[in-house]
Amino acid sequence: MYPPPRTPRRGLAGRLRALAHRALVLALTVTAALLLAQPAPAQATTGRQIPVPSAPMGWASWNSFAAKIDYGVIKSQVDAFVASGLPAAGYKYVNIDEGWWQGTRDSAGNITVDESEWPGGMKAIADYIHGKGLKAGIYTDAGKDGCGYYYPTGRPAAPGSGSEGHYDQDMLRFSQWGFDFVKVDWCGGDAEGLDARTTYQSISDAIARATATTGRPMTLSLCNWGRQNPWNWAPGQGAMWRTNDDIILYGNKPSMTNLLTNYDRNLHPTAQHTGYHNDPDMLMVGMDGFTAAQNRTHMNLWAISGAPLLAGNNLATMTAETADILKNPEVIAVDQDPRGLQGVKVAEDTTGLQVYGKVLSGTGNRAVVLLNRTSSAQNITVRWADLGLTGASAAVRDLWARAGIGTYGTGYTTGVPAGGSVMLTVTGGTEAAGSTYTGTSSFSGVGAANTGIKTVDVAYTNTTAAARTATLKVNGQGTTTVSFPPTGSSQGTVSVQVALSKGSSNTLTFTGAPTLADITVRPLPGTDGTLAVGTQSGRCLDIYDNTIGNGTQAELWDCNGGRNQQWTYTSRKELVVYGNKCLDAYNLGTANGTKVVIWDCNGQNNQKWNVNQDGTLTNVNAGLCLDAYDAGTANGTPMVLWTCNGQNNQKWTLN
């Protein structure tokens, strides 16, 4: 759980100096870039793909019970879990959330619980869960005081219910009790202003030491609600990290608005790979307030994004319809695909009519969700070219009808109800040409026909019995941790998705990897964008640190092709980053010095930009130019609106 949503930050404090009167006239020149040739065609296929750990599946107590839990509540849910057939469908975790502990410790600092509520202590309930062939999960907070202290939800405020100062002691105790999963919340961490990256690394290290002592691995779920951008650093610390606010607040009913918001904020494809997962929060499938169609859309979106599937409904009162939705084997197979990649938006020809594609294991296989966010039924088309396939024929299957539809050449069109979705697989297609680069750790001269997300298959050999981890750095972007599972004596591949710049100057560097043979880079054309390069600075239009919050001010930064520099200019005159955030003149501003920020795309004129023959980018609402403030050229120079007057700090090349 986490505290109620905050008001979105409306700008970066201190980034914009007090504006002095000036008479500079700025201009923008948009130069059409020549298409750079793609490197030599790939000489190898994806090879033997090594399955990576899939996203956790199970049930968690919070959505239905909040802090009002005890042995009897959890036992009844375990029994219903088994009776419903969820384990046979792949669900295996039963996770005890907030409310099991009121912050008490003995003289040695060990956690104590009320055994009138938990007879036999927490080991007894873990043993009961294990006795059903399932895995057990438990909950704590990174701070001194947990969420139950700051936001009581069915129990009195409980100070001391966090693990700060006791990370090693608590993780060891959880492991000794028999727990296989631990969710670490952020209420105390947030209130105390802790640094999330170093805090969760300390917790991850404590779990590793506990495992070394007991021999019981524990899956770590980082739950800091997307604060401090965990997609930049969480891979490798834990198997999953929350990317956003709670999907449902205590006492509220499920909401499609919350569902779509959490889904949108969860799309960080360069962070999700090799067993590490973005987490948009628990499922609301089967809770009061959702229709069957909404429940199916919920499953579709979580599956296409490869998210953890943690049911949150009351299993003891679950209907057969809800159970069937949760157990759809074809939708689950997409979520659990052994290649382990996240789906991305590949098309939105008309506002609200969206196409998401996910690269699946094997060759020429994709999952697709057609999502209609409008208020009327519409036809939506998925094009094979946007999925990284050629125009060769491919078979289409509807995953809810559980039936093949037919074989199609260049794409497929179908009707999608208002507010609804359709989920498909496209199989047997022909992969678009890629390029293979040979090397042992660093691969330079890597080409891309366009700026955007690419799929990279990494061929390697790991003859040890355990996975090895390494770091990957792409261009000047931040590093991500990549896991290399054992391959035996023969070579295998794992896959990542990376953000590359147009051209042949990209570099991918692995540090600490097992023996590498080559990488094969394949396009995903539906994600293509452009870099906006400042003529005066030579730097790119950038959103700091991959931040996704509304009101984050755009700035200059060294060009590296990261997702926070990949802009798509739409037919609606929007400049879109991350697939769903528009470049925006803050608060409909029309004055010189108005901050230029990102905001959820909403169709207003302050999010529309004219690309003019004289090279200027002018805001449709204000009639002013996109401007690097005060003719700045340094990293971090903020973007503002200013009267167009021909200077180079308003000139850009779209590449």
N, C-alpha and C positions, 0 to 999 in steps of 0.2 A: 504494500500500500504506500501511499505518499500523500502529502498535504494537498489541499485544494489548489486548482490551477492559479498561477499568478497572472497578473495583467502582462501581456507581451511587452517586452522591452522595446521602446520606441526609438532607439538609437544608441550608439556607443558613446558613453560619456567621455568628454574630453577629447573626442576625435576631431571636432570642428572648432577651430579657433574663432574668436570674435572677428567678424568680417569687417574689414576697413573699406572705406570708399575707394574704389579703383575704377579706372577708365579703360582697362584692358579689353580688347575685343578678341574673342576666341573663335576658332574654327575647327571643323572636323572634316577630315578627308577619309572616306571609306574606299579603300582600294580593293578591287576584285582580285583575289589571289589566284594564281595559276594552280591547277590541280597537279599535285605532285605524284609522280609515278609510284605505284605499289612495288615493293621489293619482289625478288624472285618468288615464284610460287612455292608453296610448301612441298617438301620432298618426302614428308611422312604423314601418316594419319595420326589420330589421337592415341593409337597404340592401346596397351592394356591399362584401362583406367582402374585405379586403386580406389575402392570404396572408402569414403571418409565418414567419421561419426555423424549420424543424422541428428536433427534437432530433437530435443527431449519431448516426449509425449506422456501425458498423464492427466491428473486432476489436482486442483489446488482449492483450499477451503475458503479463500478470502471473498470471492465474489458473492457467494450465497450466505456465508455465515459471519463474515467480518471477524471480530475478536471473540465471538460467542461460541467457543469450541471447547470440547473436553473429550475424554476417551470415548464416551458413548457416541458422540456426534461422529467422530472419525471412524470408529468401528462400523457404524451403520452405513457410512459412505463407502468404506472398503467392501463391505458385503454387497452393496448395490453395484459397485464398480465391477466386481467379479460376475455377478448374476447377469449384468447387461451385455456381457461379451466384449467389453472394451479391451481387456488384455489380448484377446485373440486378434484384435484389429491393430495392435501395436502400442496401445497405451500401457505404461508400466509404472509410472511414478504416482504415489499418493503423497502430496505435499501439504504439511501442516504449516499454516501461515500465522499471522499475528494472533496473539491471545493465549498461547500455551504457557507463557512465562510472564510473571509480574515483577521481575527484576530482583528477586531475592537470591542471595548467595550465602554459603556457609563461611566459617571462619577462615577456611583455606582459599576462599574466592571461587569455589565451584558453584555452578548454577544449581539451585534447588527449585522444586516445583510443588504445587499443592497436590498431594497424593490422594486427596479426597476426590479431585477431578481427574487425576491421572494415576489410577491404581498401579502400583509397581513402577511408577516413574515413566520417563520417556522411552526407556529401553523396552518396556512392555508393549507399548503401541507400535514401536518399530518391529519388534518380534512378531506381532500380530500381522502387520503388513507383509513382512517377509514370509510368514507362514502361508500366505495366499499366493506366493510366487511373484510378488510385486517388490518395488523399490520404495524406500521411505525418504521423504524430504522434510526439512525443518527450516526455521526462520530466525533471523536475528537482525540487528542494525549495526551499521558501521560506527555509530557514535556512542556516547555514554548512555544517553536516553533514547529509547526507541520511539516508533510512531505512536504507540499506545500512551506515551506520556504527553506528546504534543497534540495528538488528535484522538482522544478516547472514542472507541467505537464498540460500545456494548460492555465495556469494563471500566472501572475507575482508572484515572491517570496513574501510570506506573513508572516512577523514576527508576533509573538503573537498568532498564531492560535492553540495553545495547551491549555490544561486545568490546568497545574501545577499552584498551588497557588489558584485555583478556583474550586477544585473538588466538594465541597458541593454546591457551587453556580451554577455550570454548570449542575450537575446531577439533581438538583432541577428544573432548568429552562427547561431541556430536558423533564422531567416528566410533568411539567406544560404545556408545548407545546403539550403534548400528545404522545410522543414517547415511544415505547414499547421495544426498543432494542438500545443498544449503543455499537459501536465498538470503542475501544480505541487503537490507533496505538502507535508506539514506536520510531519514528524518533527523536523526542526531547529527549525522555528518553535515547535512545542509545547515542546520541551526548553528553548528560550531564553526562553519566555514572551513571544513577540512578540504584538503586537496584530494580529489577523487582518485586520480591516477595512482598516486603513491599509497593512498589508503588501501585501495583494493589490491594493489600489488602485495602489500603486507599481509592481507587476508589470504590471498592466493598462496603466498609462501607458507603461511601457517597451515593451510590445508595440505600442502605437499609434505610438510613435516609430520602432520598427523597421519597421513597415508603411509609414510615410511615406517611409522611406529606400529600401526594397526594392520596394515595391509589392505585397508578398505579405501578405495578411491571415492572421492566425493565430487559431484558436479557442482561447480560454483555458478550461481546466477547473480550477476551484478545488477542491482536495482536502484540506480541513481537517476532514473527518469529522463535520461538524455542530458542531464546537466553536465557541463564541462566536456561535451562532445565525446562520449565514450567510444564511438566508432573509430576515432583516431588512435586509440591506445588499448582498448579492452581485448582485442583478439589475442589469445594466448594466456591472458590472466584467468579467464573463465570460458565456459562453453557458450554462454549467452549473456547479453547485456541489454537492459531496458533502454529504449530510444526515446521515450516520451512519457507523458503524464498517465495516471491511471485511466484505464478505459471505462471504468465505472466507479463513481464515488459512493461512499457508504450511504445507503438509504435511497439511492436513485435507481431508475430503471434503465435498461439498455437503450442506447441511442445510436442511430446510424451516423449522426454527425460525429460522435466520438469514435465510432468504428473507422470511418473514412479518414479522420484526422490522424488517428494512431497509425493507420496503414501508410498514409502519405509520409509521415515523419520517420518511418521505419526503413525507407529505401536508401540503403548505403551499400551498394553492390561491391565496392572495392574492399569493404571490411569483412564481408561474409564469404567464407571459403574454408575448406579443409577441416571442417568440424567446429567452426566458430560461427555464432548466429546472432544477428540482430533480433531483438525481442520486442514486439509491439504490445505485449501484455497478454493476459489470459483471455480465453474465449468467453463470449457471452451466449454462445449457442444454447438454446433451450431455456433461457431465462425469460421471465414474463415480459412481454412487450415486443418480442420479435416474431415475425411471421416465418413460415418455413422458407420462403424465398429469401428473406433477409438472413436467415441462418445459413443457407447455401452460399450466399454471397460472402458471408463472414469466412466460411471454410475456403472458398475459392481464393480470396485475397491472402489469407494466411498461408495457404498451400503454395501459391505462385511465388510468394516471397520466401518460402522455405523456413517459416517461423516455427518456434516451439508451439506445440499443440497441447495446451494445458486447459482442459475443460474446467468451467467454473460453476456449472449449474448444480442444483440439488439432485444427485443421482438417485436418491430414494424415491423421488417423484417424477423421474424422467419418463417422457412418453416414448412409445415405440418409434414415432416419427423422428424425434430428436436423436434417439440412439442410432437410427439408420443414417441420419445426416453425419453424425460424428464418426461413424464407422465406414463410410464410403471408401472402399479399398483403392479405387482409382484416383480419387482426390488425395488420399493419404500417400499414395505412391509418388505423386508429384512433390508433395511436401518433403518426403523422406528420400528423394532421389539421391543415389550414392555419389553423384558428382558434387553435390553440396553447394551449388551456386544459387544466388538470389535472382528472381525475375526483375525485369526493369520495364519501364514504359517505353514502347517502341513507336507509338503513333497516337496522335490526337488531331485528326484532320478537322474536326469540328469541336468546339468547346464542350467538354463533358462527355464526349464519346471517345473512350480511351481503350488502347490495346496494350496489354502487358505480355511479355514473352519471357520464358525461362529456358535456358539451355540445359537439356537433360543428358543423362549418360548415354553412351553410344554415339553413333554418327547420324546426323540428319534428323534428330529428334528434338522437339520443342513442346512445352506446355504453353497454353495461351489463355488469358482471361480477357473477355470483351466486357467492359464496364460502362454502363449507361448512367451517368450522373444527372441526366436531364429529367424533366417532368413528363415526357411523352415517349412512347415506344419508338425506337429508331433502328435502322440497319447500321451495322458496324462491319467493316472489312478488315481482315488481317491479311497483310501481304507477306509472301514468303521472303521477299527481298529485305523487309524490315527485320526479319528474324535471323538474318545471316545465312539464308538458304538461297539457292538459285531458283530459276523458274521451272525446274523439273517437277514432275508430279509428286505429290505426297498425300498420304492417307490422313483423313480427318475423323476424329472420334469425339462424341459428346460424352463427358464424364459423368453427368447426372442421368442422362438417358441410358448410359452404359451400353452404347451402340455405335457402330461405325456409321458415318454419314456418307462417305464416298471418297474418291480420289480427285484431287484438283491440281491445276497446273500452276498458276501464279499467286493464288490466294483464295480466300473463302469469305463470303458475306452471309450474315444471318441477322434476323431481327432480335433485338434485345429489349425486354420490357423496361418501362420507366423505373429508374432507381434500381434496376436489376443487373444481372450479369450472366454470362455464358462461359463455361469452362471447357476447353478442348485440348486434345493433343494432336500434334502434327508429326507424323512419323514416316520414316523412309525417305525423307527429303535428301537433297544433295547439298552438302556444305559449300558455301562460297569459298573461293580460293583464299588461302592464307599464306603465311611465310614462316619458314623454319630457320632458326639461328642456332648455331652450334657454339657451345662454350661450357665452362665448368663453374662459373660463379657470376660473371658480369657479361651482359649482352648489350652491346652498343650498336648504333646504326639501325635500330629497330624502327621499321616504317609503319606508317598509317596513312591511308588515303584521305582520311578526315579525322579531325579531332573528335574523340568520343570514347565510349567504353568498348573494350575489346576482350575477347576470351583468350586466355593463355593456358596452354597445356604444357606442363613442365615434366620432361622425361628424366627419371632419376633411378637410382638403385639404393635401397636401404636394406642391407642384409642382417641388421640387428633385429632383436625381438620386440623392440619398442619404437614408437614414433619418435622422430627427431624433429626439432623445431629450428627454424631459421628466420631471419628477417629479410623482407623484400623492400627495396626502395626503388621507386619509379621516378626518374627525372629528379626534380628537387622536392618532390612530395614527401610527406611523412612516411615512416616505415610501418609495415604491418607484419605480424608474426604468421608464418606459414608452417603448417604441420606436414611432415612427410611420413606416412605410415610405412610399416615394413612391406617390402616387395618380395622377399625371398631372394634367390640368386638371379632372377631375371628382372629386366627393366619394367617399370610401370610409369604411369602419369597421374598427377593430380592437376586440378584446374583452379585458376583464380581469374577474376575480372579486374582489369586495370584501366586507368584513364591515361590515354596517350594523346599527344599533340600531332596534328597533321604534319607530315614530312618524315624524314628518315634520320632524325637526330634524337630519338628516344633511347633511353638507357634503363635497363632493368638489372639491378644488382642484388644478388642473394648473399647473405653472410651467415655462415654456420650451417649451410645445407649439406646433406649427404652428396654422394657423387652425382653430378648432373651430366646429362648428355646434350640436350637441346631444349629449346622452347619453340612451340608453334603458336603463332599469333593469328587469330581469326577475327574478322570484322563482325560487328553487330550493328548494321547500318542504321537501324531505327533510333539509335542513340546519338547519331552524329550531331555535332554542334560546331561552334567556331570560337576562337580566341579573339578578344578585342584588345589589340595591342596599341598602346599609346605612342604616337609619333615622337613626342618630345622625350618621353621617359624610356621607351622600349620595354615597358612593363605592361602587365595584363590587368584587365578589369577582373577583380577578385573579391570573394567573400571570405573574410578572415577565418582561418582555422576550420574550414568546412562547417561553420556555424549555420544553422537552419532557422534560427528564430526570426520571426517577423520584426522588422525595424533594424536589422543589422545593416550598418552602412557599408556600401561598396567602397573599394579602395584600389590602389595600385599594389601589385606584388610581382616579383620575378615570375616570368612565364614558366609553368611546369606542366600544363595540360590537365591539372586535377579537376575533379568534378565541380569544384567551386570556381573554376575559370571557364567552364564549358557552357556557352550561351547558345540558345536556339532562337532565331528570329522567325516568328510565326507569321502566317498570313493575316493574323489579327494585329500585327505590328507590335507584338510583345517581345521582349528579350527575357527568355525563361532560363533559369538555372535550376539544377536538381530535379528537373522534370515538372515542378509545380510551384516554383517561386518566381515572381515577376520583378524586374527592375522597376522601381516605383519612386515617384517624386513624393516625398513624405507628406502625409496629411493634405494631399491635393495642393501643395504649395506652388506658388507662382512667382515668388520673389527670388532675386539673386541670393545665393547661399543656401537655398532649400536643400536639405540632405537628400541624397539619392540612396535608397535602401532596397532591401528585398521584402516582399510581402506576398501572402497568398494571392494568386492570380484571381482577379475579380472582374475584369473587363472594363474597368474605369479608364478614362482618358489619361490619368496620371501614370498609367502603366503602359501607355502606347508611345512608340518612338518612330519618328519619320527618318528614314535613311535618304538623304537628299543628294541631288546631283552635284552640289558643291562640296559634298563630303561631310556635312554636318549631321549629327544625330540630335534631333530636337524633340523635346517632350511635347506630345500633342496637346496636353492640357495647358502647359505653361508657355510654349513657344520658345523655351530657353534651351541652351545646349548642355550636354553632358560634359563636365569640366573637372579636370584634376585641380583641386583647390590651390589657389595662390601659385599656379605654375609649378607645383611640386613634382618631383621626379622620384622621390625616395619610396621604398617600401612603406606601406601604411598611409600614403597620401589619400585623404578622403575624397569621395566623389560628391559633387554638388551640381546644382543648376546655376548657369550664369548666362548673361546676354552673349549671344554669338558674336565674335569679333575677330576671328581669323588667326588666333595664336595657336601654336603647336600643342598646347596642353588640352586643346579640344579636338585634336585630330587623332583618328584611330584607323587602324587597318583591321578588317575582319578577316581572320585566317582560319 
